[in-house]
Amino acid sequence: MKIMNRMGMAALLVGALMACNQANGQRAAAGLVIEKQGVFSSGGRVTNPIPGEYDPATNWLDPECKGTTTHVDHTNTLYQIPADGNGVPVVFLHGYGQTRTGWQSTPDGREGWSDIFLRKGYSVFLVDQPRRGAAGATEEIVTDPGDVAGGKFKVGEQAWYTHFRIGRVAPERYEGSQFPEGDEAQTQFFCQMMPNTGNYDEALFGRALSAVLADVQKMTDKKSVYITHSQGGRVGWATDADNIAAIVAVEPGFAPQIGSPEYQKVLAAKTPMLFLFGDYIENGPEDIQSTVFWRMVLQQCRDFAAQYTKDGGDTTVIYLPDLDIHGNSHFMFQELNNAQIADLIAVWLEKHNLK
């Protein structure tokens, strides 16, 4: 099992990360040139017509909308292909309460992972999952108590802050935190949060993301590196493995249950996987219930990796403090050292001939 210890990974990264940093500086100085970009939708369905005959004379003025249909439950994907890229596509899927915005920038205005990976030569595909953000069209408005309470958007910014290990209580940050400091950064972070327009449906989202990956394969003639975050990790396990070259799961809600159909699917496809976890887990506050949750998730992913490797799979689990990388929360891709962690992923991808 490739659960990286501090000494082993440090030896691997010393030269590789120095080379990455030098290359990043050269690319930043030269600017970022996009050869092609656009937006497309994948998956979803068309609703049944509302009973009655459509009247073109009244069209949208008809309050009953008779005879009309709507496209719903599809994804929305923004893509960019860099000039002189390496041709490898990276599909980014956000977590709960977020959209693709989280990959595009940071709360303090630095480059997000989408630009960082573009500079490394990857084509990026930034997905809004169905019923979220730019893919919000759905047939039934949300009734999920996780999003609404008494008909209103459920509040909870303080809970976000504590559960995802930025600090104990906003705006305080944990000692050594890599989360950007200041009121403006916190405002920008909280303004990213987005409710679902419809209920959470993991199977439906998995089918939609399978359609995204199939469309990316048609566009690029390559399988995708699939980078998921948090709840997006759950959707990742529900996604078909046919068009996945590798999975990078950033603090997923869990790993597939050993022996489950999701487990067998990725094992049969020989999908290599990298799991990344930030700080304040093994050393998190004992009185906060979320500490127990994240320790459970980390251990469950380690147990998955042990069995997956035993069964012939390729898995790496990295707990960043083991590499002397400290201060990261659940949102490591938006924090002060987000470029360093992107370099870590790039080294792993290069080892798997995805460069």
C-alpha positions in Angstrom: 0.0 0.0 0.0 1.3 3.4 -1.0 0.5 5.4 2.2 3.3 7.9 1.9 5.4 8.5 5.0 7.3 11.7 5.6 10.8 10.4 4.6 9.8 8.5 1.5 7.7 11.2 0.0 10.2 13.9 0.9 12.9 12.1 -1.0 10.7 11.8 -4.0 9.6 15.4 -4.0 12.8 17.4 -3.4 14.0 17.5 -7.0 10.6 17.2 -8.6 9.1 20.1 -6.7 12.1 22.4 -7.3 11.7 21.6 -11.0 8.0 22.3 -10.8 8.5 25.6 -9.1 11.1 26.8 -11.6 8.8 25.8 -14.5 5.8 27.5 -12.8 7.8 30.7 -12.5 8.8 30.6 -16.2 5.3 29.9 -17.3 3.9 32.7 -15.1 6.4 35.2 -16.5 5.5 34.2 -20.1 1.7 34.6 -19.5 -1.0 32.1 -20.1 -2.2 31.5 -23.6 -5.6 29.8 -24.2 -6.0 28.1 -27.6 -9.6 27.2 -27.2 -12.4 27.6 -24.6 -16.1 27.2 -24.3 -19.0 25.9 -22.4 -21.1 22.7 -22.9 -23.8 20.7 -21.2 -23.9 16.9 -20.7 -26.5 14.4 -19.6 -29.9 15.4 -18.2 -33.3 14.9 -19.7 -36.3 16.7 -21.2 -39.4 16.9 -19.0 -42.8 15.6 -20.2 -45.0 18.3 -21.8 -47.3 20.1 -19.5 -50.9 19.0 -20.4 -52.6 21.1 -23.0 -51.6 22.5 -26.4 -48.9 25.1 -26.7 -50.2 28.4 -28.1 -47.5 30.4 -29.9 -49.6 33.5 -29.8 -49.5 33.7 -26.0 -46.2 31.7 -25.6 -44.5 32.6 -22.2 -47.5 34.8 -21.2 -49.6 31.6 -20.7 -49.4 31.1 -16.8 -50.1 27.4 -17.2 -47.2 26.9 -19.7 -49.4 24.3 -21.6 -47.6 22.0 -24.0 -44.1 23.2 -23.0 -41.0 21.1 -22.0 -37.8 21.9 -20.2 -34.2 20.5 -20.3 -33.2 19.6 -16.7 -30.6 17.8 -14.5 -27.7 18.3 -16.9 -24.2 19.5 -16.1 -22.6 22.7 -17.2 -18.9 22.6 -18.0 -16.5 25.4 -18.7 -13.4 24.3 -20.5 -10.0 25.8 -21.5 -7.3 24.2 -23.6 -3.9 25.9 -23.4 -1.6 26.5 -26.3 1.3 24.0 -26.5 -0.5 21.9 -23.9 0.3 18.2 -23.1 -3.2 17.1 -24.3 -4.2 15.5 -21.0 -7.6 16.7 -19.8 -8.4 17.3 -16.1 -12.0 17.3 -15.1 -12.7 19.2 -11.8 -15.8 18.4 -9.7 -16.7 20.7 -6.8 -18.0 19.6 -3.4 -21.2 20.3 -1.4 -22.4 23.9 -1.4 -19.9 24.9 -4.1 -19.6 25.3 -7.8 -16.7 25.4 -10.2 -15.8 28.9 -8.9 -13.8 27.3 -6.1 -11.2 25.9 -8.6 -10.9 29.2 -10.5 -9.5 31.6 -7.9 -8.7 31.9 -4.2 -10.4 34.0 -1.5 -7.4 36.4 -1.6 -7.4 36.7 -5.4 -4.5 34.4 -6.4 -4.6 31.8 -9.1 -6.7 28.8 -8.5 -6.0 25.3 -9.5 -7.6 25.7 -12.9 -5.0 28.3 -14.0 -2.2 26.5 -12.2 -2.9 23.2 -14.1 -3.3 25.1 -17.4 0.2 26.5 -16.8 1.4 22.9 -16.4 0.0 22.1 -19.8 -3.3 20.4 -18.8 -6.6 21.1 -20.4 -9.1 21.9 -17.7 -12.9 21.1 -17.6 -14.7 22.8 -14.7 -18.1 21.2 -14.0 -21.1 22.5 -12.2 -23.0 19.3 -11.2 -26.8 19.1 -11.9 -29.0 21.2 -9.6 -26.1 23.6 -8.7 -24.8 26.9 -10.1 -25.0 27.2 -13.9 -26.6 23.8 -14.1 -29.5 24.7 -11.8 -32.4 23.7 -14.0 -34.5 21.0 -12.4 -38.1 19.9 -12.4 -38.9 20.1 -8.7 -37.5 22.8 -6.4 -35.5 21.6 -3.5 -37.1 20.2 -0.4 -33.8 18.8 1.1 -33.6 19.9 4.7 -29.8 20.2 4.3 -30.4 23.3 2.0 -33.7 24.8 3.2 -35.4 25.4 6.5 -38.9 26.8 6.7 -38.8 27.7 3.0 -35.6 29.7 3.4 -32.0 29.0 2.4 -30.5 27.3 5.5 -27.9 29.4 7.2 -24.6 27.8 8.4 -21.4 29.7 7.6 -20.1 29.2 11.1 -20.6 25.5 10.8 -18.8 25.5 7.4 -15.8 27.1 9.1 -15.6 24.7 12.0 -16.5 21.5 10.3 -14.0 22.1 7.5 -11.2 22.9 9.9 -10.4 26.5 9.0 -10.7 27.5 12.6 -12.6 26.9 15.8 -15.0 29.8 15.3 -14.9 32.3 12.4 -13.0 34.5 11.9 -10.3 32.9 14.1 -7.9 30.6 12.2 -6.0 27.7 13.7 -2.4 28.3 14.5 -0.3 27.9 11.4 -3.4 28.0 9.1 -2.8 28.3 5.4 -6.2 29.9 4.9 -6.0 33.5 3.6 -6.3 36.0 6.4 -8.6 39.0 6.6 -12.3 40.0 6.4 -12.3 40.4 2.6 -10.9 36.9 2.1 -13.5 35.4 4.4 -16.3 37.3 2.6 -15.1 36.1 -0.8 -14.9 32.5 0.5 -18.4 32.5 2.0 -19.9 34.2 -1.1 -18.9 31.1 -3.1 -21.4 28.9 -1.3 -24.4 27.9 -3.4 -27.5 25.9 -2.4 -28.9 23.1 -4.5 -32.0 23.9 -6.6 -33.1 20.3 -6.4 -32.6 17.4 -4.1 -29.3 15.6 -3.9 -29.4 12.5 -6.2 -26.0 10.7 -6.2 -27.0 8.2 -8.9 -28.3 10.9 -11.2 -25.2 13.0 -10.7 -23.0 10.0 -11.4 -24.8 9.5 -14.7 -24.4 13.1 -15.6 -20.7 13.1 -14.8 -20.2 9.9 -16.8 -21.7 11.9 -19.7 -19.2 14.7 -19.1 -16.2 12.3 -19.2 -17.5 10.7 -22.3 -17.9 14.1 -24.0 -14.4 15.1 -22.9 -13.0 11.8 -24.4 -14.7 12.7 -27.7 -13.2 16.2 -27.6 -9.7 15.2 -26.7 -9.4 11.6 -27.6 -8.1 10.9 -24.1 -9.3 9.7 -20.8 -9.5 12.3 -18.1 -7.7 12.9 -14.8 -10.8 13.3 -12.5 -10.2 15.6 -9.6 -13.0 15.6 -7.0 -13.5 17.4 -3.7 -15.6 16.4 -0.7 -19.1 15.5 -1.7 -17.8 15.5 -5.3 -15.8 12.4 -4.2 -19.1 10.6 -3.6 -20.3 11.5 -7.1 -16.9 10.4 -8.4 -17.4 6.8 -7.1 -20.9 6.9 -8.8 -19.3 7.8 -12.1 -18.5 5.2 -14.8 -14.7 4.4 -14.9 -14.5 3.9 -18.7 -13.2 7.4 -19.4 -11.1 8.0 -16.3 -7.3 7.9 -16.5 -6.8 8.5 -12.8 -8.8 9.9 -9.8 -7.4 12.5 -7.4 -9.8 12.7 -4.4 -9.3 15.7 -2.3 -10.8 14.8 1.2 -13.7 12.8 -0.2 -16.6 12.1 2.1 -15.6 8.5 2.0 -13.9 5.8 -0.2 -16.0 3.0 -1.9 -16.9 0.2 0.4 -14.5 -2.7 -0.2 -16.2 -5.3 -2.4 -19.0 -2.9 -3.5 -19.9 -2.4 -7.1 -18.1 1.0 -7.0 -15.0 -0.8 -5.7 -15.1 -3.5 -8.3 -15.7 -0.9 -11.0 -12.5 1.1 -10.4 -10.5 -2.1 -9.6 -11.6 -3.7 -12.9 -10.6 -0.5 -14.8 -7.2 -0.5 -13.0 -7.8 3.2 -12.0 -4.9 4.7 -10.1 -6.0 6.9 -7.2 -4.5 9.6 -5.1 -6.2 10.7 -1.8 -5.2 14.0 -0.2 -6.0 15.1 3.3 -5.1 18.4 5.0 -4.1 19.3 8.6 -6.0 19.4 11.9 -7.2 15.8 11.7 -5.0 13.6 13.8 -4.1 16.7 15.8 -7.6 18.3 15.7 -9.5 19.6 18.8 -10.8 16.7 20.8 -14.0 18.4 21.8 -15.2 19.1 18.3 -17.3 16.3 16.8 -16.0 17.0 13.3 -12.5 15.9 14.4 -13.9 12.4 15.0 -15.6 12.5 11.6 -12.4 13.4 9.7 -10.3 10.9 11.5 -12.9 8.2 10.5 -12.8 9.3 6.9 -9.0 9.3 6.8 -8.8 5.9 8.3 -11.5 4.5 6.0 -9.5 5.8 3.0 -6.4 4.2 4.4 -8.2 0.9 4.8 -9.6 1.1 1.3 -6.1 1.7 0.0 -4.7 -1.3 1.8 -7.2 -3.6 0.3 -7.2 -2.0 -3.2 -3.4 -2.4 -3.3 -3.7 -6.0 -2.1 -6.2 -6.6 -4.9 -3.8 -5.3 -7.5 -4.9 -1.6 -7.6 -2.7 1.5 -7.4 -3.4 3.9 -4.5 -1.6 6.6 -2.7 -2.9 8.2 0.5 -1.2 11.4 1.6 -1.9 13.1 4.9 -0.1 16.4 4.2 1.5 16.9 7.7 3.4 13.6 7.1 5.2 15.6 4.4 5.8 18.6 6.7 3.1 20.5 4.9 1.0 22.0 7.7 -1.9 24.3 8.1 -4.3 23.1 5.4 -8.0 22.9 5.8 -10.6 21.0 3.7 -10.1 23.7 1.1 -6.4 23.2 0.4 -6.8 24.2 -3.3 -7.7 27.7 -2.2 -5.1 28.3 0.4 -1.8 30.1 0.5 0.2 27.0 -0.5 -2.2 25.8 -3.2 0.5 25.8 -5.9 2.7 23.6 -3.7 -0.1 21.0 -3.4 -0.8 21.2 -7.2 2.9 20.5 -7.7 2.5 17.4 -5.5 -0.4 16.2 -7.7 1.6 16.9 -10.8 4.5 14.8 -9.6 2.1 11.9 -8.9 0.5 12.3 -12.4 3.9 12.3 -14.1 4.7 9.0 -12.3 1.6 7.6 -14.0 2.5 9.0 -17.4 -0.2 11.6 -17.3 2.0 14.6 -18.2 
